[in-house]
């Protein structure tokens, strides 16, 4: 069963109170660029910036409980600065009482000191972006960051009091909340994340960037530390068609994939695709295209050829544009031809094994005829 977004819980509370339209007396709430107005309003109410109040004069701009723009609402979000002038009907406390006990999403900073200063800035940035992602899907205090230290606090450019910031080890955090089983997201895990894993009390994302050097394989050490403390750990990886290549590796993007699975009920592949940037798609394309190449030896010169139509096939499950496809072709030194032309080249060639590899060899005379017919 998918988790409910905060905006949906908020809408259910409003409906119970007989409120079907909601406005705002703040120019900043909801955000103009927001695609989920109720989620935006619910978030600022929950975080204590204001309340839903009965208005003396109906608000002209408002939204119904499906988020559609309407006009005329007797109730609206009112900032705390002026809330005393109005009758409150739904406060932060009311909303918090209605929240389900959803799992925590934990960024574990156990290996903070293994990062360079530049990498620490990256971790802090991705944690800040994770705060924004969590507010878009659930609510901020479901995001926990453990092993928080003074240096991280100085770098964190977001309100740590809105999330669950914990200065101690992750194991202590879990035991205090009586969480005995967690899923550790680890790209080196043997098993893929599956439906049976989605009921865990917490999902842990290693707070690690640039996993080379001393940090290689450190996510597994987080799991070992938890297991030694008596926590049951299920190490799982997020994959795209059975491979981690092409799956985003930024902390905030991994979090968003998880939320798309748990909140929106998306299959893992669809969730990855919706978050994947062209850069990550190119990583995967570099691995996939060599599987489809054909070797030609034309007039003694070697050519590695793939079919142009592969772009259409790969763009169905990779976020690639034509310019991404051609960029990877150049990097691999491949040539892309239409499928019919590749088949024609094979017909006029002689397959031969050269150094253990099959080449389609075209003689000089036939190559000249080919060029004449181009």
ABEGO torsion letter per residue (X at the ends): XBBBBAAAAAAAAAAAAGBABBBBABAAOBBAABABAAAAAAAAAAAGAEBBBBBABBBABBBBAAGBBBBEBABBBBBAAAAAABBBABBAAAAAAABBBBBBBBBBAAAAAABBAAAAAAAAAAAAAAAAAAAAABBAAABBBBGBBAAAAAABBBBAAABBBBABBAAAAAAAAGBABBBBBBAABABBBBAAAAABABBBBBBBBGABEAABGAAAAAAAAAAAAGBBBBBBBBBBGGBABGBBABAAAAAAAAAAAAAAGBBAAAAAAAABBAAAAAAAAAAAAAAABBBBBBGGBBBBBBBAAAAAAAAAABBBBAAAAAAAAAAAGBBBBBAAAAAAAAAABBBBBBGGBBBBBBBAAAAAAAAAAX
